[in-house]
Amino acid sequence: MKAKVDISVLKGEVLAPPSKSYTHRAVVMASLAEQTIVKRPLLSADTAATIRACKALGAVIRHKADSLIVDGVKGEPSVPDSIIDVANSGTTLRLLMAVSALCDGTTVLTGDDSIRTRPNTPLIDVLNQLGASVISTRDNGMAPIEVKGPMTGGEAVMDGSISSQFFSALLMACPLCRTRTVVRVDGELKSRPYVEITIEMLESAGIKIELVEDDKGHLSFIIPQNQSYGLTEYTVYTVPGDFSSVSYLLAAGALAGGGDGAGGGCITVGGLYPNKQGDAAIIPILQDMGANLEWDRERGEVRVNKSQLTGVTVDVGMTPDLVPTLAVLGALSQGEMVIENAGHVRYKETDRLHAMTVELGKMGVDITEEPDRLVIKGGGLHGARVSGWHDHRIVMALSVAGMVAGDTIIDTAESVDISYPGFFEAMKSLGGDITLE
C-alpha cells in the first residue's frame, strides 16, 4: 500500500493509542498467571503475534469489547503443537524464547524475512547458561530458534548493548525457575526504560525482582526462584497510552499545526499519564527545541501548537524508537540536530539510521550518517517518492515530513499496522491530507 501525503493543516483532539510495549508484557504475564482481564490493549500485527504465541503455549485468550480475557497456564507453559511464527515482532520472539524455555520439551520460533536477520546471540547464550538448550538453526544467532527446556536458573552475564528485550524476557521467565537467577549486565544497558517498564509490571503482578547497581554503575538483576504470578480471580489491568506512537502526533502538531500559538493547543492528545515509558522524553525534547507544548499530567492531556523549532543534541541510548521522529524534527528545525548514542538503532526492524538518511536525503535534507549518530542540518525539505522500508516507524515519521513538504508518496505504508493500526485515520481526523492507495 502507498500513502500519498500533501501539505496539511492540523487541529483537533485525538486519543493516544494503547502502548505496544505494555500490551506485549501484559499478555505474556497474564498468560503465565491464572485469570486476567487486560483492558484497552493495542490490537496490532505485533501484539497479535504475542497473543498467538501465548495461545500456542497453552493460554486461552478471548477478545471481548475493549478487553482481552486471559485464562493463563499458572506458570506451566506447555510445548506447542507446531512452530511458533512471530511474523515481524522482535519483542514476541525475544519474550517467548525465554518463556518457552520453561517448557519440558522443544519449541521452535521463527518469523518473517526481517526477523530472520535480527541478532539474538546474547539471549541464546544466557538461556544455555541457565540450563536450557537453545540453538539458532542456521548457527548465526538469528531465527529460526530451537528452544529445549526446562530452564533451571543460575547465574549468567549478558551484553547490554544490543536489546533490552533480552533482559525483559529473562525477568519475566526466570521467576518461575526452580533455582535463584542472577543476571549481570555487561556494559551499558541500552533502552533501560523498557526494562523498568517490565519490572514495574512484574511488581504489580506479585513478582519480586531486585535491581543492584554497584558504585561503578554495573547492574545486576537478582530473581528469586519458585515465584508465581499473582494475577488471579480475573485481575483487571489497563494498558496505558503509547508515547512512542504519540511522538508522531506531537511532532506533527509542532510542525504542521493550524493554531496560532496562543492559548489551548491546536492538537490535543489524551490518555497520556506519567509512567515508566522512556519515550515520554519526546515531551521535554520538543520543549527544549522550542515547541509551544503543555502537558497536564493529572488530566493526561498534551497540547501542542505549531512552533519554530531549533535543533538540539539528543542522546537516544534509552529511547531508540524516537530516532525517526527526531530526524524529521531536525530536518524542519533551525540549526543543527545531532542524534547520538544510536548504534543500537541499527538492530531494529531495519537499520533506522541508514533508512532515515536515505529517505530524508531524497527529500533534500542535509543529513550525515555516522556509525553511532545522525547529524542533520535543518532548513526544510521537499516532497519526494520515498520508501517506508516495511518499517512502521519509518512510515509514520515520513508521513509527518510529507504533511509539511507535500507531494510525498510513501510505499509499504501498511506496515503501520505493526504498532499503530489507526495512525492514518488519526492523522486524517486532525486534518491530514493523506490518500491511501
URQUI-V304867 format. One record per pair of residues at least 24 apart in sequence whose ideal C-beta (glycine too) atoms are under 7 Angstrom apart, sorted by sequence separation. I is the first residue (numbers start at 0). J is the second residue. D is the distance in Angstrom with one decimal. If there is no record, write none. Layout:
# URQUI-V304867
i,j,d
I,J,D
I,J,D
This chain:
# URQUI-V304867
i,j,d
17,41,4.0
19,43,6.5
22,46,4.7
26,50,5.8
55,79,3.9
78,102,4.8
83,107,6.9
86,110,5.8
87,111,5.1
117,141,6.3
126,150,6.3
129,153,5.1
152,176,3.4
204,228,5.0
205,229,2.7
272,296,6.7
287,311,5.2
308,332,4.0
309,333,5.0
310,334,4.2
316,340,4.0
319,343,5.8
361,385,5.4
380,404,5.0
382,406,3.2
383,407,6.2
384,408,4.8
385,409,5.5
386,410,5.3
387,411,4.0
390,414,6.0
391,415,5.1
395,419,6.7
16,41,6.2
76,101,5.5
77,102,6.4
82,107,4.6
83,108,4.7
84,109,6.0
85,110,4.3
86,111,5.7
89,114,6.5
116,141,6.2
119,144,6.5
128,153,6.6
151,176,5.8
152,177,6.4
153,178,6.1
157,182,6.0
159,184,4.3
163,188,6.6
204,229,5.7
309,334,5.4
310,335,4.8
311,336,6.6
312,337,4.2
313,338,5.5
314,339,5.7
315,340,6.0
319,344,4.7
382,407,4.4
386,411,6.7
387,412,6.0
389,414,5.1
19,45,6.1
23,49,5.1
27,53,6.3
30,56,6.9
39,65,5.4
76,102,5.3
78,104,3.6
84,110,6.3
87,113,5.7
93,119,6.9
96,122,5.9
100,126,5.3
115,141,5.5
129,155,5.8
150,176,5.9
151,177,5.8
152,178,3.9
159,185,6.1
160,186,5.3
163,189,6.3
167,193,6.3
171,197,6.6
204,230,5.2
245,271,6.4
310,336,3.6
314,340,4.7
315,341,5.0
391,417,4.1
19,46,6.3
26,53,5.8
38,65,6.3
40,67,5.3
78,105,6.7
79,106,5.8
82,109,6.1
87,114,6.2
115,142,5.0
128,155,4.1
151,178,5.6
152,179,6.1
153,180,6.3
154,181,4.6
155,182,5.4
156,183,4.6
157,184,6.7
158,185,5.0
159,186,5.0
160,187,6.4
163,190,3.8
167,194,5.8
170,197,5.3
272,299,4.4
312,339,6.5
358,385,4.4
387,414,5.9
391,418,4.9
395,422,5.7
30,58,3.7
38,66,4.8
55,83,5.2
78,106,6.3
89,117,5.5
114,142,5.3
152,180,4.2
157,185,6.3
158,186,6.3
159,187,5.7
163,191,6.5
166,194,5.1
170,198,6.6
271,299,5.2
319,347,6.9
323,351,6.0
342,370,6.3
358,386,6.3
391,419,6.8
398,426,6.8
37,66,6.3
85,114,6.2
93,122,6.2
97,126,6.6
156,185,5.3
159,188,3.9
160,189,5.7
242,271,6.9
264,293,6.7
270,299,5.6
271,300,6.9
284,313,5.9
315,344,6.9
322,351,5.4
326,355,4.4
330,359,5.6
342,371,4.4
402,431,5.9
36,66,5.3
37,67,4.3
96,126,6.7
125,155,4.4
159,189,6.2
163,193,4.4
167,197,4.1
171,201,6.9
188,218,5.8
240,270,3.8
269,299,6.0
271,301,5.4
341,371,5.9
52,83,5.0
100,131,4.0
163,194,5.0
170,201,6.3
240,271,4.9
260,291,5.1
269,300,5.2
340,371,6.4
341,372,5.5
36,68,5.6
37,69,6.4
110,142,5.4
125,157,4.8
174,206,4.9
246,278,6.3
249,281,6.0
253,285,5.8
268,300,6.9
323,355,5.6
339,371,6.6
341,373,6.9
52,85,6.4
100,133,7.0
109,142,4.7
184,217,6.9
239,272,6.3
267,300,5.8
268,301,4.9
322,355,6.9
326,359,6.1
339,372,4.1
35,69,4.7
108,142,6.2
109,143,4.0
184,218,4.2
242,276,4.6
330,364,4.4
338,372,5.8
354,388,4.7
108,143,6.8
184,219,6.9
239,274,5.4
243,278,4.4
246,281,4.3
267,302,4.9
337,372,6.3
338,373,4.4
358,393,6.9
398,433,7.0
34,70,5.8
35,71,6.7
107,143,6.0
108,144,4.9
121,157,5.0
183,219,4.7
242,278,4.1
249,285,6.1
354,390,6.6
34,71,6.9
48,85,4.8
121,158,4.6
182,219,6.9
242,279,4.6
253,290,4.4
266,303,5.4
337,374,5.4
33,71,5.5
48,86,4.7
107,145,5.2
108,146,6.9
170,208,5.9
181,219,6.1
182,220,4.7
264,302,2.6
280,318,5.1
355,393,6.9
362,400,6.3
30,69,6.0
32,71,4.4
49,88,6.6
52,91,5.6
242,281,6.2
253,292,7.0
263,302,5.9
264,303,5.0
265,304,5.0
335,374,6.7
336,375,4.3
349,388,4.5
354,393,5.3
358,397,5.9
29,69,3.9
31,71,5.8
33,73,5.4
48,88,4.1
105,145,6.3
106,146,4.8
121,161,6.0
181,221,5.4
264,304,5.4
265,305,6.5
277,317,4.9
278,318,5.4
281,321,5.9
288,328,6.6
335,375,6.9
26,67,6.8
30,71,4.9
31,72,6.4
105,146,6.9
277,318,4.8
280,321,6.9
335,376,5.9
336,377,6.2
349,390,4.6
351,392,6.9
29,71,5.7
30,72,6.3
44,86,6.3
45,87,6.9
49,91,4.6
56,98,6.6
105,147,4.5
180,222,4.3
278,320,5.8
335,377,6.8
348,390,4.5
351,393,6.7
362,404,6.1
31,74,5.8
44,87,6.5
45,88,4.1
48,91,4.4
52,95,4.7
56,99,6.5
104,147,7.0
118,161,6.1
122,165,4.2
179,222,6.8
278,321,5.7
281,324,6.8
334,377,5.6
104,148,6.9
121,165,5.4
125,169,6.7
179,223,5.8
260,304,4.6
288,332,6.2
333,377,5.3
349,393,6.6
45,90,6.6
103,148,6.2
179,224,4.9
260,305,6.6
330,375,5.7
332,377,4.1
45,91,6.8
100,146,5.3
102,148,4.8
103,149,5.2
122,168,6.4
178,224,5.2
258,304,4.1
260,306,6.8
329,375,3.7
331,377,6.7
99,146,4.7
101,148,5.7
102,149,6.7
177,224,5.8
256,303,6.6
258,305,5.9
326,373,6.0
330,377,6.3
96,144,5.9
100,148,4.5
101,149,5.8
174,222,5.6
176,224,5.5
177,225,6.3
256,304,5.3
257,305,7.0
329,377,5.9
331,379,6.4
99,148,6.9
101,150,6.1
173,222,4.4
174,223,6.9
256,305,3.6
326,375,6.3
331,380,6.9
92,142,6.3
96,146,5.8
100,150,4.0
170,220,6.3
253,303,5.4
255,305,6.8
330,380,5.2
129,180,6.4
175,226,6.6
252,303,3.8
170,222,6.8
174,226,3.9
249,301,6.4
252,304,7.0
253,305,6.6
253,306,4.9
249,303,5.4
253,308,6.4
125,182,6.9
310,375,6.9
23,90,4.9
27,94,5.4
310,377,5.1
23,91,6.9
93,162,6.8
323,392,4.7
327,396,5.0
94,164,6.9
323,393,5.6
326,396,6.7
330,400,6.8
23,94,6.5
27,98,6.4
93,164,3.9
97,168,3.7
101,172,5.8
93,165,6.0
96,168,6.2
97,169,5.5
100,172,6.3
152,224,5.8
320,392,6.3
324,396,5.4
327,399,5.3
331,403,5.9
94,167,6.7
98,171,6.7
323,396,3.5
327,400,4.7
90,164,5.7
94,168,4.9
97,171,6.6
98,172,5.1
101,175,5.6
250,324,5.2
89,164,6.6
93,168,4.8
97,172,3.8
246,321,5.7
199,275,5.0
94,171,6.4
243,320,4.6
247,324,6.1
250,327,6.4
254,331,5.4
246,324,4.3
250,328,5.6
196,275,4.6
195,275,4.6
196,276,6.5
192,275,6.0
192,276,6.5
193,277,6.7
192,277,2.8
74,175,4.9
192,317,5.4
191,317,5.5
189,316,5.6
190,317,6.0
187,316,6.9
190,319,5.8
28,171,6.6
27,171,5.9
254,399,6.6
255,402,4.6
247,395,4.5
251,399,4.9
255,403,5.4
247,396,6.6
250,399,5.2
254,403,5.3
251,402,6.1
247,399,5.5
74,227,5.5
74,228,6.6
189,343,4.7
266,429,6.2
24,196,6.9
28,200,6.3
32,204,6.6
20,193,6.2
24,197,6.0
257,430,6.8
244,418,6.1
21,196,6.7
25,200,6.9
244,419,4.5
251,426,6.9
20,196,5.9
24,200,5.2
28,204,5.2
248,425,6.9
161,343,6.2
160,343,6.3
162,346,6.5
161,346,5.8
35,230,4.5
32,228,3.7
31,228,5.0
33,230,6.8
34,231,6.1
36,233,5.4
38,235,6.1
41,238,6.6
32,230,3.7
33,231,4.6
34,232,6.2
35,233,6.6
38,236,6.8
39,237,5.6
40,238,5.2
32,231,6.7
34,233,4.7
35,234,5.2
36,235,4.7
37,236,5.4
38,237,4.4
39,238,5.1
28,228,6.0
38,238,6.9
41,241,6.9
29,230,6.0
35,236,6.4
37,238,6.6
28,230,6.7
25,236,5.5
25,238,6.1
22,238,5.2
21,238,4.8
21,239,5.9
18,238,5.6
17,238,4.4
18,239,5.4
18,240,6.4
19,241,5.9
17,240,6.7
18,241,4.0
16,240,6.9
17,241,6.2
15,240,3.1
16,241,5.2
15,241,6.1
16,244,5.0
118,346,6.2
117,346,6.4
15,245,5.0
13,248,6.4
113,348,5.5
9,251,5.7
9,252,6.3
9,255,5.1
10,256,6.6
8,255,6.7
9,256,5.3
10,257,4.1
7,255,5.4
9,257,5.8
10,258,6.4
8,257,4.1
15,268,5.5
15,269,6.5
10,265,4.6
11,266,6.6
12,267,4.5
13,268,5.8
14,269,4.9
15,270,4.0
9,265,6.9
10,266,6.5
14,270,5.0
15,271,5.3
9,266,5.8
12,269,6.7
18,276,6.8
87,348,6.7
113,389,6.8
87,417,6.0
44,416,4.7
45,417,5.0
43,416,6.0
44,417,4.8
45,418,6.1
43,417,6.0
43,418,5.6
43,420,5.4
4,398,5.5
7,402,4.0
2,398,6.2
6,402,6.7
4,401,3.1
4,402,5.8
6,405,3.8
19,418,4.8
5,405,4.8
5,406,6.4
4,407,4.6
16,419,5.3
3,408,5.3
4,409,6.7
16,421,6.3
1,408,5.7
2,409,4.7
1,409,6.6
1,410,5.4
2,412,3.9
1,412,5.9
0,412,4.7
13,425,5.0
0,413,4.2
13,428,6.3
13,429,6.2
11,428,6.3
11,429,4.6
10,429,6.5
11,430,6.8
9,429,4.4
10,430,5.9
2,423,6.7
9,430,4.8
8,430,5.6
9,431,6.4
7,430,5.7
7,431,4.7
7,432,4.6
6,432,6.7
5,432,4.1
4,432,6.9
4,433,5.3
2,433,5.8
3,434,4.4
2,435,5.6
3,436,6.6
0,435,5.9
1,436,5.4
